C-alpha cells in the first residue's frame, strides 16, 4: 500500500544559514525504464523555502 509524505525544502548559503531567495528547486523521482518523473519545479521565497510537496512513499516495511 502506497503512503504519502510531505517534502519541505529550504535553501540557504554558508554555515550562517542565510536564506537564498530565487533559487530554482527541481524535485524528481525515479520512474519507469530508468527515466525520471518530474514532481515539481519551484523558486524559493524570501525565507529560502518552497511550497510543500506531497510525494508517494514506500510501504513502511520497505523503507530504510
ChimeraX attribute file (.defattr): number of C-alpha atoms within 10 A of each C-alpha:
attribute: neighborCount
match mode: 1-to-1
recipient: residues
	/A:1	6
	/A:2	9
	/A:3	10
	/A:4	11
	/A:5	12
	/A:6	10
	/A:7	12
	/A:8	11
	/A:9	13
	/A:10	17
	/A:11	20
	/A:12	16
	/A:13	10
	/A:14	7
	/A:15	6
	/A:16	7
	/A:17	11
	/A:18	12
	/A:19	18
	/A:20	17
	/A:21	17
	/A:22	16
	/A:23	18
	/A:24	12
	/A:25	16
	/A:26	11
	/A:27	16
	/A:28	13
	/A:29	13
	/A:30	10
	/A:31	10
	/A:32	8
	/A:33	6
	/A:34	7
	/A:35	10
	/A:36	12
	/A:37	12
	/A:38	12
	/A:39	12
	/A:40	14
	/A:41	11
	/A:42	14
	/A:43	17
	/A:44	20
	/A:45	16
	/A:46	12
	/A:47	14
	/A:48	19
	/A:49	21
	/A:50	22
	/A:51	14
	/A:52	11
	/A:53	14
	/A:54	13
	/A:55	14
	/A:56	12
	/A:57	14
	/A:58	14
	/A:59	11
	/A:60	10
	/A:61	6
	/A:62	7
	/A:63	7
	/A:64	5
